[in-house]
């Protein structure tokens, strides 16, 4: 199950109230930095931006493919272990803004994890070490270490060692 903190809102839907929860200057700065990283061919430069400018925890030798989109508002809630690969055009979210509430949750991606292209990682999810996420998967719940999951809805193809 995902671990989320829920915050009820009043008035118009929660997204209209975004700048009550995060500074517009932080959002604009993060957007520019993330766009630089998305298009950069340098893995070292991307990791430097993510670690030192956005405050993400990124392990050694982790590789972000072209066009990966990390959470603009709360990138500091993203933790990724060493030697993992985040596939092309993957989105990693640490927030959800709904009609009557918003939710925040840390994302923990282990070491030696392979995330296939065009996947979406939702807030509050933990992906264990050595897991494999198939291309196009919406990761809406935790993935056990060593497991192989794929699809939308996400299905366990092979469970990790117990």
N, C-alpha and C positions, 0 to 999 in steps of 0.2 A: 504494500500500500504506500502511496505517496505521503510524505510528511510535509504538510502545508500549514502555514499560519493564515487564518482567515480574518479579514477586517471588513465589517459591514459599512456601507455608505448610505447616505441619504441624498435625496434630490435626483438629478439626472444620473444616468449610468456611471459606473465607477471610472470608466476611461475619461470622461469629461472632467474628472477630479484628479487626474494624474499628477498635476503640478502641486497638489497638496501633499503628495506622498514622495515626490522626487523633484529636485530642483531642475528647472528648465535649462539652466546653464550646464548642469551635469549631463543631462540628456543630450544636449547639442554637442558638447565636447566628446562624449562617448560615441555618438553617432559618427563624427568625423574620424575618430581613431579607429573604430570598427571598420569603416569603409576603406581606410588605408590598409588595414590588415587583410580585409577580404580580397583585395586586388594584388597584394604584394606577393611576388614569387619567392621571397626569402622566408624560410621557416624560422630562422633565428630572429629576424626582425619582428615577425608576427608574435612569437613567444615573448619577446622583450616588451612589445606594446601591451600585450595581455597582462603580463606580470607587473610591470612597473608603472604603467599609466592607468590601466583599468582595475588593478588590484585582484585579478584572478590568481588562483593557485594552480600553476601548470608545472608538471614534473619534467625532468630532463628527457630530451629526445622525443617529446610529444610533437606530432605533426598535424597541423591544421591545413586541409586542402583549400584550394581556391574557393571563394565565395561562402565560406562558413560564416554564419550569422550568430553571434553570441548576444545575450540579453543586453539591450541598450540601457535599461534603467537600473539593473542590479547585477552587473557582471561580477562583482565581488562575492556573489553567492555561488559561483561556479568553481568547482575543485576537480582537477584532472590529474591523474597519476602520471607516471613515467612511461615512455615508450608506447603511447597510445596513438591511434590514427583516427582523426575526425574527418570523415569523408566529405567530398564535394557537396556544397550547398546545404549542408546540415544546419539546422537551427537548434540552439540550446537556450531554453527559456527558464528564467527564475521567477517569473511573475505571470499572473493571469488576471485580467481585468474583466469582470462580469457585470451583469446589470445592477445587482444590489450589493456586491462585495468585490474586493480584490483579494488575491491570495499570493503569498510569497513562499518560496521554498528553495532551499539549497539543492544544488545538483552535484552529486558526487559520482565521478567516472573514475574507475580504478585504473591500475597499470596494465599495460599490454592488452588494451581493449581495442577492438576494431569496430568502428561505426561506419556503416555503408552510406553511400551518397544519398542525398535527399531525405535523410531521416530527420525526425523531430523529437527532441528530448524535452519532455514537459517538466515543470518545476516540481521539486520535492522528490525526485527520482534518484535512486542509487543504482549504479551499474557496477557489478563486482569485477574484480581482476580477471583477466583472460576471457572476458565475455566477447561474443561476436553479435553485432546488431546488423541484420540484413538491410540492404538498400531499401529506402522508402518506408522504413518502419516508424510508426508513431509509438514512442516509448512512454506509456502512460502508467506504468507501475515498475517496481523494482525488478532488476534482472540479477539473478544469482551468479556468483563467480563461476566462470567456466562454461556458462550456458550459451547456446546459440538461439536467438530469437529473430523473428521476421514477421512482416505483414502489418496490415491495418484492417481489423484489430490485431495487435501484436499476439503472436502465438509462440509458445516454446517449441522449438524444433528438436533441440537436444538439451537435456538438463546437465548442469555441471556436476562434478563429483560431490557426493554427499558427505 
